[in-house]
Amino acid sequence: MLGALPSDAELYAWLLAHGGQLIDAALAGPGVQSTSRGGPQRVNPKRAARQAAKQAAQHAPSTASQEALARAREQQAATRAQASTAARRRREQERYEQRRIRAKRRHRGH
């Protein structure tokens, strides 16, 4: 575990102590070109509300170990889905072959 998140007071104290250096470093760095064309785009208020609600509903893992566990669960789910899909396809192929065998038996002797 990496520990608890800093409190607002601790964060504010750190910002007061190191904020100037942070801003100086950001201003001294190379500029970044904007990818948008023209001025600010109008945001659909309903879409913005939906996106904000979606982000608020998402629970962000607080530690790196929780993120790793979440990735492991997603990987296991993907593996399980692939295995079940392959098994279903095998069963369908076997059923098809059995139907073909039964049809040949019915038609034999004519």
C-alpha positions in Angstrom: 0.0 0.0 0.0 1.2 3.5 -0.8 -0.5 5.2 2.1 -3.4 7.6 2.6 -3.9 10.7 0.4 -2.7 14.0 1.8 -5.2 16.2 3.5 -6.2 19.5 2.1 -4.1 21.4 4.6 -1.0 19.3 3.7 -1.6 19.8 0.0 -2.0 23.5 0.5 1.2 23.8 2.5 3.1 21.8 -0.1 1.7 24.1 -2.9 2.7 27.2 -1.0 6.3 25.8 -0.5 6.8 24.4 -4.1 4.1 26.1 -6.2 6.4 28.8 -7.6 9.0 26.3 -8.7 6.3 24.3 -10.4 5.0 27.3 -12.3 8.5 28.4 -13.3 9.3 24.9 -14.6 6.0 24.8 -16.6 6.7 28.2 -18.2 10.3 27.3 -19.0 9.3 24.2 -20.9 8.4 24.0 -24.6 5.0 25.2 -25.7 2.4 22.8 -26.9 0.3 23.4 -30.0 -3.4 23.4 -29.6 -5.3 20.7 -31.6 -8.6 22.6 -31.8 -9.5 24.7 -34.8 -10.8 28.2 -34.1 -12.2 29.4 -30.8 -13.8 27.4 -28.0 -16.4 25.0 -29.1 -19.9 25.0 -27.7 -20.5 22.1 -25.4 -23.9 20.4 -25.5 -25.2 20.9 -22.0 -27.0 17.6 -21.9 -23.9 15.8 -23.0 -21.7 17.6 -20.5 -24.1 16.7 -17.7 -24.1 13.0 -18.8 -20.3 12.9 -18.9 -20.1 14.6 -15.5 -22.5 12.1 -14.0 -20.7 9.2 -15.6 -17.3 10.4 -14.2 -18.9 11.0 -10.8 -20.3 7.5 -10.8 -17.0 5.9 -11.6 -15.0 4.8 -8.5 -11.4 5.6 -9.0 -9.0 3.1 -7.3 -7.0 4.9 -4.7 -3.8 2.9 -4.8 -1.6 1.2 -7.4 -2.4 -2.2 -6.0 -6.1 -1.7 -6.5 -5.5 -0.7 -10.1 -3.4 -3.8 -10.6 -6.1 -6.0 -9.1 -8.7 -4.3 -11.4 -6.5 -5.0 -14.5 -6.1 -8.6 -13.4 -9.9 -9.0 -13.1 -10.4 -7.5 -16.5 -7.8 -9.8 -18.0 -9.4 -12.9 -16.4 -12.8 -11.8 -17.7 -11.4 -11.5 -21.2 -9.7 -14.9 -21.0 -12.9 -16.5 -19.6 -15.0 -14.9 -22.4 -12.6 -16.2 -25.1 -12.7 -19.7 -23.6 -16.5 -19.8 -23.4 -16.8 -18.6 -27.0 -14.4 -21.3 -28.2 -16.3 -23.9 -26.2 -19.7 -22.8 -27.6 -18.3 -23.0 -31.1 -17.0 -26.5 -30.5 -20.4 -27.6 -29.2 -22.2 -26.1 -32.2 -19.8 -27.8 -34.5 -20.3 -31.1 -32.8 -24.1 -30.7 -33.0 -23.8 -29.9 -36.7 -21.7 -33.0 -37.3 -24.2 -35.2 -35.4 -27.1 -33.8 -37.5 -25.2 -34.6 -40.7 -24.5 -38.2 -39.4 -28.2 -38.7 -38.6 -29.3 -37.3 -42.0 -26.9 -39.7 -43.8 -28.3 -42.6 -41.8 -31.9 -41.6 -42.7 -31.0 -41.4 -46.4 -29.0 -44.7 -46.5 -30.7 -47.5 -48.4 -32.6 -45.5 -50.9 
